[in-house]
Structure formats: C-alpha cells, structure tokens
Amino acid sequence: MRIMGLDYGSKTVGVAISDPLFLTAQALEIVRRESENKLRKTLARIEEIIKEYEVSEIVLGYPKNMNNTIGDRAEKSLEFKEMLERRTGLKVTMWDERLSTVAANRTMMEVGIRREDRSKYVDSIAAVFILQGYLDSRTINKQ
C-alpha cells in the first residue's frame, strides 16, 4: 500500500508516490491534458497508477491564497477531489500547497536544472512537496 500525492493544475497533474513504509515521496510523472475541462483521460491514468502501486489514499494539493482565502483554483481542486473520491472510492485529503511550486522551482535551481527545462518537472516535484509534507505530519502526529 502507498499514498499518492497530486498537484492539480489547469493543464497538468503532477503525481508523486510514497514508499511502502510511508516515509518518503518520489516524483512519478506529470499527466498532461489538452484543456482544463477534459478530465476523463486524466482520471483514467490516475486510476491506472492507483492499481499499479496499490494506492490506499490520495493527498491533493489545496492552493489557498496567501491570505488563507479560497480562490478559483482552490474551488477547482475541491471539485477534482469530489471526482476522485467518486471514481476511486479512496479517501482524498486536501493539503495546503501554498508555495510548493516556489519550493520546487528553488530546488531545481539549486541542483542546476536549466530554467527552460524546469517546466518539464515542476508539477511532479510540487506533488512531492505536497505528499512529503503530509507524510511528515503523519509521523509527527504519531509521536
């Protein structure tokens, strides 16, 4: 069993997966789609990953505004959460993702990934930050 982390964007979904012990998150892939409203293939790919990795829970990034209000992107993420729960039957936990993309970009810059190449990876790395934050909070709360 593993936990899946998702960074849901307007044209991509970054996917990360935990190790079987729920200690670390690894980038898996970026699911891309042609338009924001076309989710059938995206949901089908997520279901394939769930089966392949025996996912028991999903953590979805919750992009609140910096002042803690709920904007358009956060509303769309809540709608996506409902779709995921209906289609997969799994628990979907919303996780505050403020600054996860900033942290992902900073990390790529620090390891020397060229600016023009960062867009290829940023969503899956943001998903890693989302999932790792959740995994760390589980460990802290168990102590």
Secondary structure, 3 states (H helix, E strand, C coil): CEEEEEEECCCEEEEEEECCCCCCEEEEEEEECCCCCCCHHHHHHHHHHHHHHCEEEEEEEECCCCCCCCCHHHHHHHHHHHHHHHHHCCEEEEEECCCHHHHHHHHHHHCCCCHHHHCCCHHHHHHHHHHHHHHHHHHHHHC
